[in-house]
Amino acid sequence: MPRAPVARAFFPRAERQAIEHLACQAPASVGWEVTYWSQRSLAGAAGELDAERVDTLRVHQTTVRDILREAGLQPHRFRYWKTTVWDDEAVARALKILWYYERTASLWQRGEVLLCVDEKPNLQVLERARPIQRMQPGQIERQAFEYIRHGTVNLLVGLTVYNGHMWAECLDQNDGEHFHPAVCRLLHPYSWAKRIHLIIDNWSSHVSDDTTAFFHDLSPRIQVLFTPVHASWLNQAESLLEAFAGRYLLRGSWGSRTQMIQHLLDSRAEYNHRFAHPFQWEWSCRDFRYWLNNTPGIIRCKN
């Protein structure tokens, strides 16, 4: 006969380790169809695994809870991750971008401009269902939980790395047909430059065949530097978008798509006047090589 559930204090060490091991396995590996373990399902699975033993122990879910807590295991939690596979091409792309960041000032002095471009697609235009109640002494600002949707906006930004100035435009659609003329408008103020180096990520509209042909027609004066796949953090325009959104998008409420677009364009001028400055980029080619060769868990491979 199975015994009564055993209290944690008297639970044998071997069985405790078995439960820890089981918690780290996929439920399907022991015939369960659940997609992740809970305390209750782990307790049930542990009892089934011991079913052939004469001295079977039935584990209470609170015992499982305590065992998991002591082992630092949290099967109810998860997070997404993605990482760059650092093959020869990815390493070469990163080193080239970092090389340009190190020489931004000298490039500018000899008539060469370094620009970063990034997008914030499908920004939701949300209007609070009730007027915002502004802060008063003893009461923080309050916003209605309900909101009204007014569509989306695709925000394209450009960063002049030398001085931190922002260029921005809202695209009707996030595709090559709208991206190409926007890039031309971004480049127009720098008609004086001998050469322009453009850092962008691998968004579909940036690497499509028609965009490749578009950039080919602009070369050699325009040189495009693509970030490695899943390494868009090398694009300083991402830092610009984060800084801009924190000041001009967070806690906003707009009654229409047109109103939000006008707000974004007006905000660009104010950002450049009040906040724009070169980002302090601390990583060098030397730092990157050291990180690549001395950090565990990095995926390296040869082409």
Sequence and secondary structure as in RCSB ss.txt:
>XXXX:A:sequence
MPRAPVARAFFPRAERQAIEHLACQAPASVGWEVTYWSQRSLAGAAGELDAERVDTLRVHQTTVRDILREAGLQP
HRFRYWKTTVWDDEAVARALKILWYYERTASLWQRGEVLLCVDEKPNLQVLERARPIQRMQPGQIERQAFEYIRH
GTVNLLVGLTVYNGHMWAECLDQNDGEHFHPAVCRLLHPYSWAKRIHLIIDNWSSHVSDDTTAFFHDLSPRIQVL
FTPVHASWLNQAESLLEAFAGRYLLRGSWGSRTQMIQHLLDSRAEYNHRFAHPFQWEWSCRDFRYWLNNTPGIIR
CKN
>XXXX:A:secstr
     B GGG  HHHHHHHHHHHTS GGGGT   SS  HHHHHHHHHHHTTTSTT   B HHHHHHHHHHHT  T
T        EE HHHHHHHHHHHHHHHTHHHHHHTTEEEEEEEEEEEEEEEEESS  B  BTTB  B  S EEEE
EEEEEEEEEETTTTEEEEEEESSSSHHHHHHHHHHHHGGGTT SEEEEEE   HHHHSHHHHHHHHHHTTTEEEE
E  TT GGG HHHHHHHHHHHHHTTT   SSHHHHHHHHHHHHHHHHHHT         HHHHHHHHHH TT EE
   
